[in-house]
């Protein structure tokens, strides 16, 4: 069974992902930096590491009270 992808909440509809920004000195452990646009679904997935970026307060934000 595969672990669930990491979910990152953000307030910006344009995000950058390099797969290692949260690892101290981990740039060599990540992937090429890509810029991702969150669309009307309220989320977008990184094509390299499968991180899911969720727009805070958007339709996919499960922590927001709709």
NUDRENTI-806571 format. One record per residue (C-alpha): residue number from 1; residue in three letters; x, y, z. Coordinates in steps of 0.001 Angstrom, whole numbers. Example, Ala and Ser with C-alpha at 12.3 -4.5 7.8 and 13.67 -1.06 7.14 Angstrom:
% NUDRENTI-806571
R   n res       X       Y       Z
R   1 ala   12300   -4500    7800
R   2 ser   13670   -1060    7140
END
This chain:
% NUDRENTI-806571
R   n res       X       Y       Z
R   1 unk       0       0       0
R   2 unk    1378    3401    -996
R   3 unk    1464    6185    1615
R   4 unk    -819    9153     979
R   5 unk     889   12080    -744
R   6 unk    1977   15013    1369
R   7 unk    -561   17841    1456
R   8 unk     680   21435    1615
R   9 unk   -1822   24233    2302
R  10 unk    -981   27533     627
R  11 unk   -2495   30990     253
R  12 unk   -1077   31475   -3246
R  13 unk   -2513   30001   -6443
R  14 unk    1013   29733   -7895
R  15 unk    3508   27599   -5988
R  16 unk    7013   26243   -6557
R  17 unk    8045   22696   -5677
R  18 unk   11541   21201   -5651
R  19 unk   10758   18164   -3525
R  20 unk   13262   19091    -832
R  21 unk   12546   22638     356
R  22 unk   11669   21335    3823
R  23 unk   14872   19273    4157
R  24 unk   17839   21285    5545
R  25 unk   20539   21244    2857
R  26 unk   18369   18854     868
R  27 unk   18456   20517   -2555
R  28 unk   20476   17601   -3942
R  29 unk   17806   15185   -2681
R  30 unk   14875   16783   -4471
R  31 unk   13849   17262   -8097
R  32 unk   14040   20166  -10555
R  33 unk   12030   23160   -9342
R  34 unk    8665   23392  -11039
R  35 unk    6002   26067  -10793
R  36 unk    2451   24833  -10368
R  37 unk    -832   26718  -10883
R  38 unk   -3781   25802   -8683
R  39 unk   -6966   25914  -10756
R  40 unk  -10689   26093   -9946
R  41 unk  -10575   22649   -8275
R  42 unk   -8589   24283   -5468
R  43 unk   -5605   21933   -5635
R  44 unk   -2761   20799   -7879
R  45 unk    -285   17920   -7673
R  46 unk    3440   18010   -8357
R  47 unk    4279   15746  -11283
R  48 unk    7585   14734   -9719
R  49 unk    6922   14029   -6037
R  50 unk    3093   13888   -5908
R  51 unk    2865   16610   -3247
R  52 unk    -619   18070   -3295
R  53 unk    -886   21838   -2946
R  54 unk   -4281   22936   -1622
R  55 unk   -5448   26545   -1770
R  56 unk   -6427   27638    1756
R  57 unk  -10140   28431    1833
R  58 unk  -10662   26919   -1619
R  59 unk  -13045   24123   -2626
R  60 unk  -10512   21356   -1819
R  61 unk   -9510   22742    1594
R  62 unk  -10953   20251    4079
R  63 unk   -9975   22411    7059
R  64 unk  -12055   25394    5869
R  65 unk  -15611   25765    7099
R  66 unk  -17719   25986    3925
END
